[in-house]
Amino acid sequence: MKTLKILLVLVAVILSGFAKDAQRTEKGVVVPMKFEGVIITNPSAGETVCSPGAPYPKIAHSRTGWLQGHQTHGGKLDAELSTWEIFSCNTNFATGLNTSQIKGVVTVANGDSYNYDCIMTVNIFTNEVILNMTATGGVGRFDGVTGQMTLTGIHTESGIPINGEGFMSFPK
């Protein structure tokens, strides 16, 4: 009997650790989210040229590309189906900050996906990148999902390695 009590206490302790991961609300479940991966550009898709134009130096970004990596509550991304597109960008030469508006989709290995809007800020002097992403619904397990993530990285010639965290809210 004593062994059974110890076993039950041990199971309760283990299960209580899992409960910390998600917060239940009236509307659903909110879970923490972590992402680690890389932004891959598609040079063949052309460029989005940032304003202002001349007489300032030309600043442009690849117009489209892919996300590759891994996220919690989704697993490995299907890079071929995790696409993004830059719709506009502006550069403030006084502050050295370039801000782009991006729309994209993240597709995980089982085919479930969610859409997102993103504001990407690039420091043109240091190549530091900050992405503020907002999930705006999806399909499969991501049907009706909302959430936010902040990712950071450094722009390199071969892509932008990024990582960060946030949360996703899954409806009931």
Order of alpha helices (4+ residues) and beta strands (2+ residues): alpha-beta-beta-beta-beta-beta-beta-beta-beta-beta-beta-beta-beta
